[in-house]
């Protein structure tokens, strides 16, 4: 006789009506689809139509375009930006840097940084141009307009890239300081010179500006900038050597 023992009851798993078995997804296929879409967007959506060059004054747009690799970009904004991440500017001494940015898929902006030339000196029948630290950036035969000449100091021979030296480095430092302030204030002078009493002066067309000793120079040049409209067309001497911010008037002596 069979042993009845303990009975075990198994519950059946019933499928819910209306639900189907989920299909397996293919992540690799989805990845390639997304990749293809991105490639198509990169190729057809980033067609370079406008290249804007900004920040350059002395270096021409054509020269900047020679330095950036336009021909190798095949008209694609992304490629154009990528191949110009590092730009060799060693052939152009007036440049201190070039950087590209993408403004929109069709427009690239080229940001140009130029060397700040604040003064010039005649050296062996050539013009040497220096920055505010006195480093010689450029030497050439031609005079660049709107850069003041340093007058009254004996310059020692120097090559491009060297720091300018003179017979009196203290005077040279003062003149460079004045030149840098003129550049900052956007004041154009023909020359920066030394007066017989150890002060400094500027020649600006037919006007001579006596600056006096190298004290309160920022204030003197700021005052000069405010007075420039009043000096237009005049010939004479503007006296700032005894500048005093508490005084209400500044003397200008007209030429006879």
PANU-763121 format. One line per field, with one value per residue: x negated, y negated, z of N, C-alpha, C, O in turn. Coordinates in pm, whole numbers, plus 50000, padded with zeros to 5 digits. Atoms other than C-alpha are relative to their C-alpha. Example, Ala and Ser with C-alpha at 12.3 -4.5 7.8 and 13.67 -1.06 7.14 Angstrom:
% PANU-763121
n.c1	c(49911 50082);
n.c2	c(50119 50119);
n.c3	c(50000 49994);
ca.c1	c(48770 48633);
ca.c2	c(50450 50106);
ca.c3	c(50780 50714);
c.c1	c(49910 50077);
c.c2	c(49880 49891);
c.c3	c(50000 50073);
o.c1	c(49806 50026);
o.c2	c(49882 49780);
o.c3	c(50066 50090);
END
This chain:
% PANU-763121
n.c1	c(49914 50085 50003 49939 50095 49955 49982 50055 49919 50072 49910 50033 50020 49912 50039 49899 49955 50037 50143 50082 50140 50082 50109 50132 50052 50133 50072 50104 49933 49960 50123 50043 49903 50031 50129 49978 49930 50096 50093 49927 49986 50131 50043 49910 49949 50108 50065 50051 49954 50046 50119 50016 50129 49983 50111 50122 50009 50119 50013 49885 49917 50061 50111 49943 49948 50115 50048 49902 49992 49866 49989 49993 49878 49898 49877 49927 50029 50063 50137 50073 50033 50089 50136 50061 50013 50133 50036 50138 50004 50141 50039 49942 50039 49901 49893 50029 49917 49877 49909 49876 49881 49885 49886 49886 50050 50049 50085 50119 50060 50145 50039 50141 50066 50121 50097 49977 50118 49974 50098 50099 50129 50082 50114 50072 49918 49874 49911 49973 49875 50004 49878 50009 50112 50124 50047 49992 49910 50012 50095 49979 50043 49891 49941 49859 49931 49931 50084 50094 50144 50072 50101 50088 50073 50091 49962 50103 49957 49924 49932 49861 49984 50077 49950 50076 50084 50042 50104 49938 49883 49893 49930 49932 49882 49900 49945 49915 49880 49919 49951 49894 49883 49945 49930 49880 49906 49977 50050 50101 50107 50107 50122 50012 50138 50052 50025 50130 49995 49982 49860 49963 49903 49941 49972 49877 49978 50056 49987 50093 49942 50103 49949 50079 50059 49918 49910 49861 49995 49867 49908 50036 49958 49854 49961 50031 49895 49880 50026 50032 49911 50029 50130 49989 50028 50083 50144 50053 50050 49909 50082 49953 50113 49964 49860 49944 49858 49916 49992 49888 50041 50129 50052 50042 50067 49995 50118 49982);
n.c2	c(50119 50122 50092 50127 50107 50142 50052 50134 50068 50102 50095 50031 50143 50035 50117 50105 50023 50128 50027 49915 49986 50112 49967 50041 50118 49984 50124 50029 50061 50135 50081 50035 50094 50131 50044 50045 50129 50103 50025 50077 50136 50063 50024 50088 50109 50091 50051 50135 50103 50133 50005 50138 50025 50115 50029 50040 50138 50016 49880 49997 49879 49904 49935 49908 49885 49918 49924 49897 49901 50000 49906 49862 49976 49952 50074 49950 50085 49921 49967 50126 50034 49899 50006 50127 50007 50058 50073 50048 50144 50042 50079 50135 50052 50090 49922 49928 49880 49989 49898 49986 49955 49975 50079 49916 49896 50053 50118 49989 50128 49991 50103 50031 50083 50058 50059 50142 50082 50127 50103 49961 50068 49986 49915 49964 50038 49925 50027 49888 50023 49928 49996 50080 49953 50036 49891 50033 49908 50010 50096 50011 50127 50096 50053 49970 50120 50005 49948 50108 49977 50038 50098 50051 49895 49922 49860 49903 49909 49886 49923 49967 49906 50047 50117 50119 50060 50136 50054 50029 49911 50064 50087 49912 49944 50106 50023 49884 50015 50103 49942 49904 50078 50059 49892 49968 50111 50020 50132 49987 50100 49980 49963 50012 50045 50044 50144 50036 49996 49862 49959 49932 50074 49936 50083 49952 50096 50133 50022 49935 49981 49985 49910 50013 49879 49879 49987 50023 49991 49952 50113 50099 49953 49997 50140 50030 49941 50085 50130 49984 50074 50143 50026 49976 50115 50100 49987 50059 49912 49972 49986 49904 49965 50033 49955 49993 49967 50097 50123 50002 50038 49951 50104 49970 50117 49994 50048 50135);
n.c3	c(50000 50011 49885 50041 49960 50000 50136 50031 50101 50075 50065 50137 50032 50110 50078 50004 50138 50062 49989 50083 49958 50046 50091 49954 50068 50059 49967 50098 50115 49959 49992 50135 50055 49940 50054 50138 49992 49957 50110 50101 49948 50003 50138 50076 49916 49964 50120 49972 50093 49958 49914 49953 49936 49911 49908 50070 50048 50085 50084 50090 50003 50092 49931 49902 50074 50041 49885 49964 50106 50060 50112 49954 49924 50093 49979 49884 49884 49894 50041 50001 49861 49944 50055 49961 49855 49978 50122 49999 50032 49988 50117 49992 49868 49943 49936 49876 49993 50078 49946 50075 49928 50086 49956 50035 50091 50127 49981 49915 49966 49978 49903 50020 49898 50055 49909 49977 50026 49932 50035 50099 49990 50121 49968 50122 50116 50000 49889 49910 49927 49873 49919 49877 49920 50068 50085 50142 50068 50145 50055 50144 50059 50006 49876 49982 49950 49870 49892 49970 49999 49879 50040 49896 49928 50082 49995 50034 50105 49952 50103 49972 49889 49886 49929 50035 49897 50035 49914 49871 49995 49921 50094 50095 49933 49991 50133 50030 49919 50067 50126 49968 49960 50122 50071 49923 50013 50143 50037 50104 49993 50097 49929 49854 49983 49870 49995 49943 49853 49956 50013 50124 50080 50116 50118 50062 50108 49970 49855 49909 49867 49898 49897 49877 49942 50009 49885 50038 50145 50040 49989 50103 50131 49998 50022 50140 50085 49990 50063 50142 50092 49994 50062 50144 50085 49933 50002 49878 49894 49890 49880 49900 49914 49862 49989 49865 50017 49929 50080 50094 50134 50053 50089 50137 50059 50146 50072 50054);
ca.c1	c(50000 49863 49761 49985 49735 49754 49892 49712 49917 49749 49923 49930 49791 50058 49969 50150 50358 50245 49877 49621 49268 49027 48786 48418 48265 47949 47729 47456 47698 47834 47479 47397 47718 47637 47280 47396 47634 47356 47122 47385 47450 47076 47024 47330 47430 47086 47010 46789 46950 46801 46453 46432 46088 46081 45820 45563 45453 45104 45116 45341 45628 45447 45141 45355 45524 45180 45101 45427 45485 45793 45714 45689 46028 46227 46483 46578 46604 46511 46207 46103 46114 45937 45639 45584 45563 45192 45081 44719 44679 44297 44281 44476 44305 44598 44822 44837 45111 45404 45704 46009 46361 46680 46958 47211 47190 47121 46905 46553 46405 46026 45906 45573 45342 45074 44756 44803 44541 44512 44201 43931 43563 43328 43062 42804 43029 43317 43615 43635 43975 44014 44292 44360 44080 43826 43796 43722 44006 43932 43653 43711 43625 43967 44122 44454 44701 44839 44550 44342 43967 43747 43520 43216 43083 42793 42909 42666 42679 42937 43106 43470 43585 43330 43418 43309 43021 42900 42632 42878 43120 43311 43398 43483 43720 43895 43936 44074 44317 44436 44465 44674 44906 44945 45041 45288 45447 45443 45246 45039 44705 44422 44138 44067 43760 43550 43536 43226 43346 43381 43752 43941 44140 44359 44375 44722 44725 44680 44740 44472 44590 44356 44408 44136 43996 44124 44379 44759 44707 45036 45225 45037 45113 45474 45503 45336 45594 45874 45706 45639 45956 45851 45505 45629 45482 45269 44893 44710 44617 44841 44701 44762 44424 44574 44895 45111 45455 45576 45518 45804 45596 45308 45086 45053 44805 44877 44592 44539);
ca.c2	c(50000 49659 49427 49127 48902 48522 48358 48057 47806 47591 47275 47208 46877 46726 46486 46158 46097 45822 45833 45959 46070 45778 45780 45756 45417 45382 45119 45152 45069 44771 44648 44659 44481 44200 44189 44158 43877 43690 43731 43601 43301 43235 43258 43079 42864 42703 42552 42244 41942 41653 41596 41280 41146 40911 40740 40664 40310 40329 40684 40713 40960 41120 41186 41344 41567 41682 41800 41987 42305 42228 42455 42771 42729 42823 42560 42736 42520 42798 42909 42548 42491 42818 42776 42422 42508 42420 42156 42078 41698 41693 41540 41230 41037 40798 41081 41219 41476 41597 41786 41921 41961 42097 41840 42059 42364 42138 41865 41868 41569 41523 41333 41161 41028 40788 40676 40333 40106 39800 39622 39623 39534 39474 39742 39768 39591 39822 39789 40022 40055 40158 40265 40117 40328 40197 40523 40473 40630 40510 40337 40204 39923 39760 39543 39668 39380 39284 39435 39172 39150 39150 38847 38736 39073 39275 39626 39915 40162 40438 40708 40805 40983 40806 40550 40202 40051 39691 39474 39387 39671 39460 39203 39481 39637 39303 39251 39605 39535 39218 39408 39681 39421 39244 39575 39645 39301 39325 39002 38965 38786 38736 38753 38809 38612 38480 38113 37927 37927 38306 38314 38463 38319 38425 38285 38317 38145 37772 37812 37887 38031 37977 38266 38181 38447 38804 38745 38747 38858 39047 38739 38511 38728 38775 38395 38371 38605 38384 38077 38222 38080 37731 37770 37853 37611 37425 37368 37319 37474 37641 37622 37932 37932 37769 37969 37936 38099 37819 37547 37445 37343 37468 37229 37249 37013 36943 36903 36545);
ca.c3	c(50000 49905 50177 50152 50338 50337 50022 49865 49672 49400 49287 48919 48794 48581 48304 48319 48012 47775 47868 47625 47680 47658 47371 47445 47368 47160 47330 47067 46787 46982 47042 46670 46581 46826 46695 46335 46430 46609 46314 46074 46298 46325 45949 45817 46116 46173 45834 45876 45713 45914 46061 46272 46369 46667 46888 46618 46536 46390 46253 45948 45911 45617 45833 46104 45845 45729 46082 46146 45946 45739 45444 45654 45821 45508 45604 45927 46239 46484 46285 46238 46614 46698 46462 46590 46959 46941 46692 46609 46624 46635 46286 46394 46678 46720 46840 47192 47130 46920 47056 46873 47007 46850 46875 46694 46461 46162 46321 46464 46647 46635 46944 46875 47147 47032 47202 47360 47204 47426 47297 47032 47016 46723 46723 46444 46191 46281 46510 46809 46973 47335 47569 47913 48063 47815 47623 47254 47057 46707 46514 46165 45925 45929 46199 46331 46376 46718 46918 47102 47053 47362 47343 47541 47660 47527 47445 47451 47165 47211 47008 46975 47288 47509 47774 47673 47870 47880 48032 48310 48388 48644 48379 48135 48388 48437 48064 48025 48308 48133 47803 47966 48122 47788 47630 47910 47879 47497 47469 47153 47183 46938 47189 47558 47661 47947 48045 48161 48524 48534 48462 48170 47883 47595 47245 47095 46759 46831 47204 47460 47791 48086 48330 48581 48815 48817 49093 49066 48707 48688 48805 48564 48263 48367 48382 48042 47890 48020 47871 47525 47360 47474 47318 46970 46716 46970 46979 47307 47640 47896 48249 48460 48636 48947 48934 49244 49261 49494 49232 49006 48705 48489 48295 47918 47752 47386 47141 47032);
c.c1	c(49911 50013 50052 49912 50064 50009 49940 50079 49917 50100 49951 49983 50079 49950 50113 50037 49955 49852 49922 49857 49917 49888 49868 49954 49859 49921 49894 50060 50041 49881 49958 50097 49973 49871 50016 50069 49904 49903 50066 50019 49867 49956 50086 50051 49895 49921 49959 50042 49945 49881 49977 49868 50012 49875 49873 50010 49885 49979 50127 50078 49938 49885 50050 50052 49889 49956 50097 50022 50143 50014 50019 50129 50113 50136 50081 49957 49927 49856 49913 49954 49897 49856 49930 49995 49865 49955 49859 49998 49856 49955 50051 49973 50104 50114 49953 50088 50121 50083 50129 50113 50113 50119 50132 49949 49944 49900 49888 49945 49852 49959 49848 49950 49868 49907 50031 49868 50026 49904 49902 49871 49923 49873 49934 50085 50126 50082 50023 50120 50005 50137 49978 49885 49866 49944 50021 50082 49972 49897 50017 49958 50106 50048 50148 50069 50055 49922 49893 49854 49943 49881 49914 49928 49914 50030 49881 50056 50073 50072 50145 50010 49923 50071 49908 49919 49952 49890 50052 50130 50115 50084 50078 50128 50112 50066 50092 50130 50095 50061 50115 50128 50066 50081 50131 50108 50037 49967 49886 49900 49895 49873 50022 49854 49967 49971 49868 49998 50027 50143 50024 50101 50050 50010 50118 50037 49932 50011 49893 50063 49886 50059 49925 49944 50099 50076 50140 50019 50135 50100 49974 50053 50152 50055 49976 50108 50126 49983 49980 50096 49970 49870 50004 49979 49911 49851 49944 49958 50104 49916 50068 49889 50028 50144 50041 50151 50092 50016 50111 49958 49863 49955 49964 49943 50000 49869 50031 49993);
c.c2	c(49877 49912 49864 49882 49862 49950 49859 49939 49888 49910 49969 49849 49968 49872 49900 49970 49862 49969 50099 50002 49888 50048 49947 49880 50029 49872 49962 49929 49856 49906 49954 49903 49859 49944 49946 49865 49888 49965 49915 49855 49926 49963 49894 49881 49897 49959 49854 49902 49862 50015 49853 49987 49872 49982 49955 49857 49984 50119 50012 50131 50107 50074 50100 50126 50091 50091 50109 50091 50010 50113 50145 50033 50054 49934 50044 49924 50077 50035 49876 49962 50097 49986 49869 49982 49940 49938 49945 49854 49947 49915 49858 49941 49908 50074 50062 50123 49992 50114 50000 50044 50018 49921 50070 50100 49949 49886 50028 49859 50022 49883 49979 49912 49950 49953 49850 49924 49861 49889 50055 49922 50025 50073 50045 49980 50085 49962 50128 49965 50090 50003 49924 50042 49969 50110 49964 50108 50005 49895 49997 49862 49893 49959 50034 49877 50020 50065 49896 50045 49958 49913 49962 50105 50078 50149 50087 50098 50120 50067 50023 50107 49959 49883 49883 49951 49864 49955 49964 50080 49940 49909 50084 50058 49896 49973 50116 49994 49897 50057 50096 49927 49932 50103 50035 49892 49971 49857 50019 49886 50033 50048 49990 49966 49958 49851 49973 50006 50141 50047 50066 49913 50087 49897 50064 49901 49868 49965 50078 50007 50023 50080 49987 50134 50116 50022 49960 50013 50050 49886 49896 50043 50014 49860 49960 50054 49914 49868 50009 49927 49851 49964 50013 49871 49895 50031 49933 50107 50014 50034 50093 50035 49969 50041 50013 50020 49899 49870 50012 49972 50059 49900 50058 49873 50015 49948 49863 49999);
c.c3	c(50000 50122 49956 50038 49998 49858 49989 49887 49936 49931 49860 49981 49876 49930 49996 49856 49950 50004 49916 50054 49939 49910 50056 49919 49949 50024 49898 49879 50032 50005 49861 49934 50052 49942 49859 49998 50038 49889 49893 50043 49993 49860 49932 50083 50035 49876 50022 49891 50035 50094 50037 50075 50082 50087 49932 49951 49901 49908 49915 50011 49911 50066 50102 49930 49949 50114 50043 49880 49947 49898 50045 50073 49914 50026 50119 50124 50110 49967 50002 50140 50057 49949 50035 50152 50039 49868 50015 49954 50000 49881 50004 50138 50064 50070 50130 50015 49909 50059 49920 50090 49899 50055 49970 49896 49868 50016 50099 50024 50032 50089 49991 50115 49941 50112 50013 49982 50057 49960 49898 50024 49872 50038 49870 49875 49986 50123 50080 50086 50122 50065 50130 50091 49935 49913 49854 49928 49851 49964 49850 49952 50010 50139 50003 50057 50141 50114 50030 49996 50136 49961 50120 50081 49902 50019 49963 49898 50061 49884 50038 50108 50124 50068 49971 50120 49950 50094 50138 50007 50081 49911 49900 50060 50011 49866 49960 50079 49937 49872 50025 50041 49881 49922 50069 49985 49855 49958 49900 50011 49896 50069 50151 50027 50141 49991 50071 50152 50053 49999 49865 49926 49886 49888 49930 49890 50032 50148 50074 50138 50098 50117 50132 50046 49993 50131 49954 49848 49949 50001 49891 49864 49991 49976 49855 49907 50002 49925 49848 49906 49996 49929 49848 49922 50061 49983 50124 50099 50111 50122 50102 50100 50146 50029 50147 49984 50068 49921 49896 49857 49967 49892 49864 49938 49849 49941 49942 49849);
o.c1	c(49812 50120 49994 49907 50186 49914 49953 50099 49866 50190 49832 50061 50052 49912 50229 49951 49950 49808 49945 49816 49921 49823 49865 49966 49791 49923 49868 50003 50024 49890 49922 50056 49973 49860 49957 50035 49907 49868 50005 50005 49862 49890 50034 50091 49931 49800 50045 50009 49945 49888 49945 49841 50053 49804 49781 50114 49902 49920 50238 50026 49942 49867 49992 50034 49909 49910 50055 50014 50222 50117 50079 50150 50213 50241 50197 49838 49832 49766 49798 49840 49805 49762 49809 49994 49854 49947 49826 50027 49835 49859 50013 50048 50102 50197 49838 50063 50169 50032 50181 50093 50119 50167 50226 49836 49868 49849 49910 49932 49817 49964 49771 50014 49783 49950 50059 49780 50119 49936 49893 49871 49932 49799 49989 50097 50190 50030 50067 50126 49975 50223 49875 49845 49761 49832 50129 50044 49982 49891 50013 49928 50074 50041 50221 50023 50083 49977 49816 49821 49982 49799 49963 49860 49950 50010 49810 50177 50031 50099 50184 49938 49953 50154 49786 49967 49944 49854 49975 50233 50231 50207 50192 50232 50229 50188 50198 50236 50216 50178 50213 50238 50188 50190 50233 50226 50120 50041 49792 49938 49878 49808 50107 49764 50049 49913 49811 49892 50056 50174 49931 50176 49992 50036 50115 50114 49810 49988 49873 50114 49814 50154 49975 49924 50219 50053 50156 50102 50183 50180 50068 50110 50209 50153 50057 50149 50191 50080 49979 50049 49989 49847 49906 50049 49878 49813 49966 49929 50155 49828 50165 49906 49973 50218 49969 50220 50211 50102 50137 50041 49782 50035 49898 50011 49939 49804 50142 50007);
o.c2	c(49870 49894 49797 49786 49846 49966 49778 50001 49802 49956 49949 49769 50016 49775 49936 49956 49767 49878 50220 49915 49863 50150 49844 49877 50119 49782 49844 49833 49766 49790 49838 49817 49762 49824 49843 49778 49779 49849 49821 49763 49810 49861 49801 49780 49786 49981 49769 49920 49772 50087 49771 50062 49768 50079 49910 49814 49926 50104 50009 50232 50226 50194 50208 50237 50211 50204 50215 50047 50095 50180 50225 50148 50102 49995 50006 49915 50025 50023 49881 49920 50055 49996 49855 49870 49869 50005 49881 49824 49825 49839 49776 49968 49890 50012 50105 50206 49883 50223 49894 50122 49948 49950 50066 50087 50020 49834 50081 49780 50107 49767 50070 49814 50028 49924 49783 49929 49792 49771 50176 49816 50133 50032 50128 50070 50085 49904 50230 49858 50209 49919 49860 49967 50003 50098 49919 50225 50110 49790 50101 49773 49774 50036 50006 49821 50132 50085 49861 50158 49855 49951 49954 50070 50095 50205 50060 50121 50174 50003 50004 50206 50006 49815 49894 49950 49840 50025 49955 50039 49972 49910 50051 50064 49928 49955 50093 50033 49918 50034 50097 49970 49923 50074 50058 49923 49885 49794 50095 49768 50148 50142 49917 50043 49966 49803 50061 50021 50159 50154 50101 49835 50190 49780 50182 49807 49863 49850 50197 49907 50123 50036 50029 50226 50097 50120 49872 49943 50004 49873 49840 49962 49998 49842 49890 49986 49894 49809 49907 49864 49787 49848 49982 49772 49796 50142 49814 50221 49915 50120 50056 50124 50034 49971 50068 49935 49893 49788 50120 49982 50087 49858 50161 49770 50107 49858 49835 49894);
o.c3	c(50073 50179 49871 49961 49996 49781 50080 49783 50008 49860 49838 50033 49766 49995 49973 49769 50028 49933 49918 50131 49818 49935 50124 49797 49998 49939 49877 49827 49951 49966 49842 49856 49976 49915 49825 49918 49979 49871 49840 49963 49954 49840 49871 50027 50074 49868 50047 49774 49951 50194 49952 50169 50030 50115 50001 49901 49794 49800 49968 50057 49943 50046 50117 49980 49933 50091 50090 49765 49990 49892 49974 50113 49966 50003 50132 50155 50169 50051 50045 50160 50127 50028 50014 50202 50138 49765 50115 49838 50002 49894 49920 50232 50186 50136 50142 50103 49876 50082 49884 50184 49798 50165 50049 49850 49801 49916 50208 49930 50114 50047 50020 50151 49900 50223 49914 50068 50014 49978 49877 50086 49813 50127 49797 49791 49880 50219 50026 50147 50115 50038 50148 50180 49989 49863 49815 49926 49788 50027 49784 50031 50018 50235 49908 50157 50184 50222 49940 50033 50191 49878 50233 50178 49785 50127 49866 49893 50163 49782 50154 50105 50234 50007 49983 50233 49830 50188 50233 49953 50056 49918 49867 49994 49993 49858 49901 50029 49930 49843 49951 50005 49873 49873 50004 49976 49827 49882 49924 50010 49857 50024 50200 49995 50232 49893 50136 50212 50172 50051 49793 49985 49852 49913 49893 49912 50048 50187 50049 50189 50089 50182 50237 49966 49971 50202 49869 49789 49845 49909 49835 49790 49883 49904 49794 49813 49899 49877 49780 49811 49893 49895 49781 49943 49996 49945 50146 50062 50162 50116 50168 50183 50235 50098 50230 49926 50037 49954 49843 49767 50055 49809 49854 49932 49795 49995 49896 49787);
END
